[in-house]
């Protein structure tokens, strides 16, 4: 179910490079491994009548201890998705609240994410601010 939600989210942006069935099988295996009790990943699911309508994932990222005033623990929020027909009804707000509460309970000092244009208003309503100090190197 979570792998299918991931497919639905990502395939809505661009064309896909593998079949839906292949992706769902590969993604489900990855997710099962990441959601072990001792893993740094956490996921929440929103349901209506036992049907998944959305989910959110968070990964706790610890940095090496630092002698200066700089965050040593981050929460990376990703794969936040609510099916279109259920948007605007509060499911996204509830999912985000759970993810942020868990992040606080794990002593994360900063929550990072890469928003879409469509999701920016939701994040702004919940206190997120734009940050453009990210860099990347594609290997």
Helices and strands as residue ranges (DSSP letters): H 2-11, H 20-34, E 41-48, E 51-62, E 73-82, G 84-86, H 91-105, E 110-112, H 120-125
